[in-house]
């Protein structure tokens, strides 16, 4: 092989090597750029989620606390009134039953706010608490009706005891659901480890 041919072959091999290296470098650079963009997009999504949760946390917290406070107020009123009603229904207990219904109406309104504030995981515990509180109020009103079948049946003490247990249980369940909702971190996974990002 003469020197000219060797020079041409050397130049060709060099050009192929340089071209291959440029191609590999370009592919690697594009891959790194794509990974960097994906990482930035992921970071942006996390930041947006964090901002969203931070903005939602305060109004949710206020709504939950007001709801729990009202439920406990109704619970205290029911606990004081129910034994009196079991003993005797008077004009005074009738007025107190009407006041309890007013407290129940306030609770129903707060339940609507809690449901709007969300998230979806809080709606069912809020609804169960609202229904149980409504049953407590309804019981006190029914016991003042002259034709109350419940009063005649002799089952009223059993009903009162069950309602008191249910109300206490529903307040506790809602309080726990509220805590979990507020503990949600920026990834959307609450501290109990259950992924509720779809909610």
GICORNOR-V971927 format. One record per pair of residues at least 6 apart in sequence whose C-alpha atoms are under 7 Angstrom apart, sorted by sequence separation. I is the first residue (numbers start at 0). GAP is how many residues later the second one is. D is the distance in Angstrom with one decimal. If there is no record, write none. Layout:
BEGIN
I_GAP_D ; I_GAP_D
END
This chain:
BEGIN
141_6_6.2 ; 149_6_6.1 ; 183_6_4.0 ; 188_6_4.7 ; 182_7_5.8 ; 183_7_6.3 ; 187_7_6.7 ; 188_7_6.3 ; 84_8_6.6 ; 114_8_5.2 ; 142_8_6.0 ; 182_8_6.1 ; 187_8_6.5 ; 188_8_6.9 ; 180_9_6.9 ; 187_9_5.2 ; 179_10_6.2 ; 179_11_6.9 ; 110_15_6.2 ; 110_19_6.7 ; 107_22_6.2 ; 76_23_6.6 ; 106_23_6.9 ; 73_26_6.7 ; 135_27_6.3 ; 73_29_6.1 ; 103_29_6.6 ; 73_30_6.8 ; 103_30_6.3 ; 103_33_6.7 ; 131_34_6.8 ; 132_34_6.5 ; 131_35_5.8 ; 70_36_6.6 ; 100_36_5.5 ; 69_37_6.0 ; 99_37_6.1 ; 128_38_6.9 ; 66_40_6.6 ; 128_41_5.0 ; 127_42_6.6 ; 128_42_6.3 ; 66_43_5.7 ; 96_43_5.6 ; 66_44_6.7 ; 96_44_5.9 ; 124_48_6.5 ; 125_48_6.1 ; 124_49_5.1 ; 62_50_6.7 ; 63_50_6.5 ; 93_50_6.4 ; 62_51_5.7 ; 88_55_6.1 ; 121_55_6.0 ; 121_56_6.6 ; 59_57_5.7 ; 77_58_6.9 ; 81_58_6.9 ; 85_71_6.9 ; 81_78_6.9 ; 120_78_6.9 ; 119_79_5.4 ; 118_80_6.2 ; 67_103_6.9 ; 63_114_6.5 ; 56_125_6.3 ; 49_136_4.7 ; 48_137_5.9 ; 45_140_6.4 ; 45_141_6.7
END
